């Protein structure tokens, strides 16, 4: 039996030595500025979405499609893909919309001055308040919805950048970080499962932006769609999450939104750009 490798001793001052390896190693860096000049495209609608069909990106496309499903014509939007694997999030144009260099980002051009909105939770809240939908107006309902919206914002990095990174994307698998983050992700699933044993949706009896935020992460995880880790995490045990996930994934707006800005997979399951409802013709929406 081989001995454990010697413990790494951190230097007094950390120095970036280049790519760390792993799936996203070549785009990770310790600086936030642009790497290249590029202007973002602008379509004909007031709302311009710059995104990718990751869990965070899906949230906003689903919200916009849900608004359109309600008949809110002012929610029509153009969606442009940002290929994060190619580093497109580090262009001058994208960083002008989101200085943090992360998708999704939204520009609202409906007023006298464009308004930039970045961070997925902020975009969901902005759209809910702008259009008066999917956010209860009473204090108790609104607060409970925001409780769960911000739960997702705080919890998901443990699932994505923590568990997902070390389980699926790191140069090799190390037991300690996978054990650490698997334990936390299962705790989060249990939090959600216990909550959904009490009510139909996470904030109560009403479908809200909290569900839109949580479903692309924890619903997809429970469906076995994230990181190939369904069996490893025994996601079938979370029956209340499963019931909720199936209901949300069956919504027509969710089915459309999950295809928007998707760059991989069968042609019928991806829609790199979206400019109006006709773009979904021929796509798989079941």
N, C-alpha and C positions, 0 to 999 in steps of 0.2 A: 504494500500500500504506500503510495507516494505521500510525502509530507506536504502540508499546506505551504503555498508560496509565502515568502517573508512579507510581513506587513509593510505597506508603503508608508513612508514617513513624509508628510507634506513639507515642502520647503518653507522658508520664512516668508517668502513672497511668491505667490503663484505666477507662473509665466506660461503664456499660450505657446504651445509647441506645434501648432498646426492641427490638422484633422485628427479627431479622436477615434474615427472609425465608426462602423455601424451604418445603418441605412441612411440616416440624415447627417452623417458626420461632415460631409463636405460643405454643407450650408450653415453649420453652426459656427459662430464666431463671437468674440467678446466685445464687439463694437456694434453700434446701432445705426450708423450712417449708411447712405446709399452706396451701392456697388456699381451702378450704371444709370445712364440717363434714359428715361422712357416716360412718355406721357400716357396717361390712362385714356382709353376710349370713352366716349360719351354718346349714349343713345338718345332716343327721342322722348323718353319718359322722364318725369321729374326725379324718380328714384333710380339711382344707379348703384348696383350691388357688385362688389369686387370680391370674389370668393372662390371656394373650392368645396367639393362635396365631402368634406371631413365632418365628423360630428358637430363641430362648432359652426361650420358653414351651413350644414343642413338646417340648423335651427332657424336661421333667418329666411332662407328660401321657403321653408314650411310656413313661417309666419305670414309672409307676403302672399303665398298661395291660399292660406286660410282666410285672409282678408278679402281676396278676390272671390273666394267661394261664398263669402257673406254678401257679395255684391258691391264691395267698396271699390269703385272704378278708379279712384285716385291712388290706389295701391299698385297700379300697373308699374312694371319695372323692367329695366334692362339688367341682365346678369352677365358679367364678364369673368372668365376664368383667370385665376392667378395660380400659376403652377409653382407651388412652393418647393418642389423637388428641384426645379430649375433656378430657384432663387429670384423669381419674379417679384416677390414681396419686398425686395430690397431696391426697387427702382425709385428714382426721384419722385415719380408721379404717385406711386402707392404710398411712400412714406409721407407725402404731403397730406394724405388722407388719414393714415394711421402711423404716427411716429414710432409705434411699437413694432411695426413690421410683421404683423400677424393678420391672418384672415379670420373672419370676414370684416369688410369695411363697407360703409354705406355713405353716399352723398345724396342729400335731399336738396334738389334744385327748384323746389316749388315756391320758394319765397324770393324776396329781393336779393338775398345773398345765399350762396350755397352753405349748407350746414353739414359738416362731417360728423359721422357717428362711428366710433370704433369700440371694440370689445362686444362679443356676441350678446352678453346679458344687457349691456347698455342699449344695443340696437333693438332688442325685443321690447325693452321698457319704453324706448322712444316711440316705436311704432304703435305700441298699445295705447300710449297717451295721445299720440297724434290722431289716431283714428277712433279712440274710445271703444276698444274691443279687447277681449281676452284678458282683462284685468278688472276685477270687481271694483265697484265704486265705493262700497261701504268700507269703513276703516278696518274692521276685523278681516274681511275677505281680502282686501288689498294687502294688508300686512302679512297674512298667511301665505299669499301668493309670492310676495317678495322674500319671505323667509326661505321658501323652497327654491326660488330662483337663485338666491345667493348661496344656498346650500350647494347647488350644482356648481356654481362658479368656483366655490372653495374646494369642493370635493373632487372634481374631475381631474385636476393635475395629478392626484395620487393614482388615478386610473390610467391616464394617458402618459404623461411624462414620467410617472413612476412605474407602475406595473407594466404598461404597454411597452415602454422603452426597454426595460431590462428583460422582459419575457420575449419580445419579438424583434426589437431593433438594435440592441447593443451588439458589439462585436462578438461577444460570447456570453453564455449564461452563467451568472454567479448566484449561488444559493441564497446568500444573505439578503440582497436587495429583492429578489423575487419572493422569498418568504415574507419579508417585511411588507411589501406592497400588496401581495396576495391577501394577507391577513386584513389589511385596511380596506381593500376593495370588497371583500366578503362582508366586512362589518357595514360598509356603506349599503350593499345590497340588502342586508338585514334591516337596516334603518328604513330603507324604502319599502321593503316587503311588509314590515310591521305597520307602516303608515297606510299602505294601500289595502291592508286588511280592514281598516276603519272607514275608508271612503272610496268613492269611485275614481277620483283623480287626486293628484298629490296635494292640491290645496283645498280639497273638499268635494262638493258635488258638481263643480263647474270646471270645464276644460279651459286652461289658462296658459299664459306664457311660461309658467313653471313646467308644465307637461312638455311644451315644445322644447324647452331647454334640456330637460332630463332624458327624454325618449331617445334622441340620437346617440347618447352615450350609454345609458344603463338599459334602455330597451334593446339596443343593438347588442349589448353584451349578453343580455339574457337570451337573445335569439341565437347566440353563438356566432355572431357576425364580426366580433372584434378580436383581433390578435390570434385567432384559432385557439382560444383559451376556454371555450365553453365547458368541455369535459374536465379540464384541469380545475376550474373554479366551481364545478358542480352547479351550474346556473339553473338546471332544471328544478332545483330545490326551492326556488323563489317563486312560488305559485301565484302569489298576488301580483308580483311584478309581471309575470307572464300574462295574466288576465288583462292587466292594464296595457301592456305592450301590444298585444294582439288588437285591442280596440283602437289604439292610436295608429298603428301601422296600417289599419284597414281604411283610414280616412282618406278620401280622394286627394285632399290637399297635401297630406303627408306623402302619398305615393308620388305626386308630382314633384314636390319639393326635394325629395331625396335624389332625384335625377339631375337637378340643376347644377351646372358647373362640374359635373362628373366627367373626368377625362379618361377613365379606364373602364374596362368591362365590355360586354357585348354592345354593339351600336344601339340596340333597342332599349338599353338600360342606362344610357348616358345622354346628357344634353349639355354640351360644353358651353354654349351661349343660349340665353333665353331672352326673347324680346316681346313675345306675346303668346297667348294660349295656343295658337296654331302650331307653335314649335313642338308641342307634345304629340302631334299626329304621328302615328306609327311607333310610338314608344310603349314599352311594356309598363302598364299601370295597374297590374293585378297583384 
